Amino acid sequence: MILKKRDKYQRKLDYVFLPDETFFNAKLLHDGYANLLTIPPNVNYVDLFTTLAKEARENERDIWAKQEKEEEDLPVISWQEAGDYIGQRL
């Protein structure tokens, strides 16, 4: 199978292995730091990635974690006020 190096938007499509042989793409999905996006013909690991993404969602890891506050609890602010909130937890 021939792998594409870039998609139609010129994003790099790579499988990344760290020097310690950690499969970085898989680690990001497992730890909940990534959302699954598989672009054919680069589908070598689609089953693994699908499983890891599902487990991360089910276990509420990182981006899948429940938020402390619901949207209705958040204040509505204008774009002019947005800078006042940088780095703050509401």
PASEBA-1860 file (N, C-alpha, C; in nm, 3 decimals):
! residues 90
1> MILKKRDK> 0.084/-0.118/0.000/0.000/0.000/0.000/0.088/0.124/0.000 ~ 0.054/0.220/-0.082/0.128/0.346/-0.089/0.062/0.446/0.006 ~ 0.142/0.504/0.094/0.090/0.604/0.187/0.107/0.742/0.129 ~ 0.008/0.825/0.149/0.019/0.964/0.107/0.094/1.042/0.215 ~ 0.175/1.137/0.173/0.250/1.220/0.267/0.168/1.341/0.313 ~ 0.073/1.385/0.230/-0.009/1.503/0.263/-0.152/1.480/0.215 ~ -0.246/1.546/0.284/-0.385/1.536/0.239/-0.414/1.650/0.142 ~ -0.540/1.661/0.100/-0.574/1.763/-0.001/-0.558/1.905/0.051
9> YQRKLDYV> -0.547/1.923/0.184/-0.525/2.055/0.244/-0.378/2.078/0.276 ~ -0.294/1.987/0.230/-0.149/1.991/0.248/-0.104/1.970/0.393 ~ -0.191/1.906/0.475/-0.151/1.869/0.611/-0.064/1.745/0.601 ~ 0.041/1.740/0.683/0.128/1.621/0.684/0.054/1.503/0.744 ~ 0.068/1.388/0.679/0.007/1.264/0.725/0.120/1.169/0.761 ~ 0.150/1.157/0.888/0.263/1.074/0.930/0.225/0.985/1.048 ~ 0.292/0.872/1.054/0.292/0.789/1.174/0.422/0.824/1.245 ~ 0.414/0.857/1.373/0.531/0.905/1.446/0.570/0.803/1.554
17> FLPDETFF> 0.694/0.757/1.547/0.749/0.667/1.647/0.863/0.741/1.716 ~ 0.858/0.748/1.848/0.960/0.816/1.926/1.084/0.728/1.939 ~ 1.198/0.787/1.979/1.322/0.708/1.993/1.306/0.585/2.084 ~ 1.216/0.593/2.184/1.195/0.477/2.273/1.094/0.378/2.214 ~ 1.058/0.398/2.087/0.965/0.314/2.011/0.819/0.333/2.048 ~ 0.788/0.437/2.127/0.649/0.471/2.156/0.582/0.516/2.026 ~ 0.464/0.464/2.000/0.385/0.504/1.883/0.308/0.629/1.925 ~ 0.360/0.745/1.889/0.309/0.872/1.938/0.164/0.897/1.897
25> NAKLLHDG> 0.128/0.863/1.774/-0.011/0.881/1.729/-0.105/0.804/1.822 ~ -0.070/0.680/1.854/-0.153/0.596/1.940/-0.157/0.652/2.082 ~ -0.044/0.700/2.132/-0.039/0.756/2.268/-0.130/0.877/2.282 ~ -0.129/0.965/2.181/-0.216/1.084/2.185/-0.362/1.043/2.194 ~ -0.403/0.945/2.115/-0.541/0.897/2.119/-0.572/0.831/2.253 ~ -0.484/0.743/2.298/-0.504/0.671/2.425/-0.520/0.767/2.542 ~ -0.438/0.871/2.547/-0.438/0.964/2.660/-0.546/1.072/2.649 ~ -0.620/1.072/2.538/-0.729/1.168/2.522/-0.685/1.305/2.476
33> YANLLTIP> -0.570/1.313/2.410/-0.520/1.441/2.361/-0.546/1.461/2.212 ~ -0.617/1.366/2.149/-0.640/1.376/2.005/-0.777/1.319/1.971 ~ -0.828/1.366/1.859/-0.952/1.314/1.804/-0.914/1.230/1.681 ~ -0.985/1.127/1.654/-0.953/1.037/1.544/-0.985/1.100/1.409 ~ -0.887/1.096/1.320/-0.906/1.139/1.182/-0.820/1.048/1.096 ~ -0.882/0.960/1.022/-0.811/0.868/0.935/-0.840/0.906/0.791 ~ -0.734/0.925/0.713/-0.750/0.969/0.575/-0.693/0.863/0.482 ~ -0.782/0.794/0.406/-0.736/0.692/0.311/-0.638/0.754/0.210
41> PNVNYVDL> -0.538/0.681/0.167/-0.516/0.540/0.190/-0.436/0.510/0.318 ~ -0.412/0.607/0.403/-0.334/0.587/0.525/-0.422/0.527/0.634 ~ -0.452/0.399/0.620/-0.544/0.333/0.713/-0.481/0.211/0.782 ~ -0.349/0.207/0.786/-0.280/0.091/0.843/-0.322/0.063/0.988 ~ -0.349/0.165/1.065/-0.375/0.149/1.207/-0.518/0.189/1.246 ~ -0.609/0.191/1.151/-0.744/0.241/1.177/-0.813/0.163/1.289 ~ -0.796/0.032/1.295/-0.861/-0.047/1.401/-0.805/-0.010/1.538 ~ -0.673/-0.001/1.547/-0.609/0.037/1.673/-0.653/0.177/1.715
49> FTTLAKEA> -0.648/0.272/1.621/-0.685/0.410/1.653/-0.831/0.421/1.697 ~ -0.919/0.347/1.630/-1.061/0.350/1.666/-1.081/0.298/1.808 ~ -1.015/0.190/1.842/-1.025/0.132/1.976/-0.973/0.230/2.082 ~ -0.857/0.289/2.056/-0.797/0.381/2.153/-0.882/0.506/2.173 ~ -0.936/0.560/2.065/-1.021/0.679/2.075/-1.148/0.648/2.153 ~ -1.206/0.532/2.127/-1.328/0.490/2.198/-1.300/0.474/2.347 ~ -1.189/0.409/2.382/-1.153/0.391/2.523/-1.128/0.525/2.592 ~ -1.064/0.618/2.524/-1.038/0.750/2.582/-1.169/0.822/2.612
57> RENERDIW> -1.264/0.815/2.519/-1.395/0.878/2.541/-1.468/0.811/2.657 ~ -1.471/0.679/2.656/-1.543/0.605/2.761/-1.484/0.629/2.900 ~ -1.352/0.649/2.905/-1.285/0.672/3.033/-1.264/0.820/3.064 ~ -1.323/0.904/2.980/-1.322/1.049/2.999/-1.182/1.106/3.022 ~ -1.091/1.063/2.937/-0.953/1.113/2.946/-0.941/1.248/2.877 ~ -0.872/1.337/2.940/-0.839/1.472/2.895/-0.950/1.542/2.817 ~ -0.941/1.551/2.683/-1.043/1.628/2.610/-1.182/1.569/2.624 ~ -1.190/1.443/2.668/-1.319/1.378/2.685/-1.370/1.388/2.828
65> AKQEKEEE> -1.293/1.452/2.915/-1.333/1.465/3.056/-1.454/1.557/3.067 ~ -1.539/1.526/3.162/-1.656/1.612/3.184/-1.609/1.745/3.239 ~ -1.670/1.849/3.192/-1.636/1.983/3.238/-1.692/2.007/3.377 ~ -1.619/2.085/3.456/-1.665/2.115/3.591/-1.794/2.196/3.590 ~ -1.803/2.285/3.494/-1.921/2.371/3.486/-1.992/2.347/3.354 ~ -2.121/2.352/3.360/-2.200/2.341/3.238/-2.200/2.477/3.167 ~ -2.230/2.476/3.038/-2.229/2.599/2.961/-2.320/2.706/3.019 ~ -2.435/2.665/3.073/-2.527/2.766/3.124/-2.473/2.837/3.248
73> DLPVISWQ> -2.371/2.780/3.312/-2.309/2.843/3.428/-2.206/2.949/3.390 ~ -2.165/2.949/3.263/-2.060/3.041/3.221/-2.118/3.178/3.190 ~ -2.045/3.285/3.228/-2.094/3.419/3.198/-2.084/3.450/3.049 ~ -2.175/3.530/3.000/-2.169/3.577/2.863/-2.096/3.710/2.866 ~ -1.988/3.718/2.787/-1.908/3.841/2.783/-1.894/3.887/2.639 ~ -1.860/4.014/2.623/-1.839/4.068/2.489/-1.696/4.037/2.445 ~ -1.671/4.051/2.317/-1.536/4.027/2.268/-1.439/4.127/2.327 ~ -1.489/4.248/2.361/-1.400/4.350/2.420/-1.352/4.308/2.559
81> EAGDYIGQ> -1.433/4.231/2.630/-1.398/4.186/2.765/-1.314/4.059/2.765 ~ -1.307/3.990/2.654/-1.243/3.858/2.649/-1.099/3.861/2.700 ~ -1.025/3.964/2.667/-0.886/3.975/2.710/-0.870/3.978/2.861 ~ -0.973/4.024/2.931/-0.967/4.029/3.077/-0.970/3.890/3.140 ~ -1.010/3.789/3.065/-1.028/3.656/3.119/-0.916/3.559/3.079 ~ -0.819/3.603/3.003/-0.712/3.514/2.958/-0.638/3.458/3.080 ~ -0.626/3.328/3.083/-0.554/3.260/3.191/-0.633/3.240/3.318 ~ -0.760/3.279/3.318/-0.842/3.264/3.438/-0.937/3.146/3.420
89> RL> -0.968/3.082/3.531/-1.072/2.979/3.532/-1.200/3.045/3.578 ~ -1.306/3.024/3.507/-1.433/3.085/3.543/-1.516/2.992/3.628
END
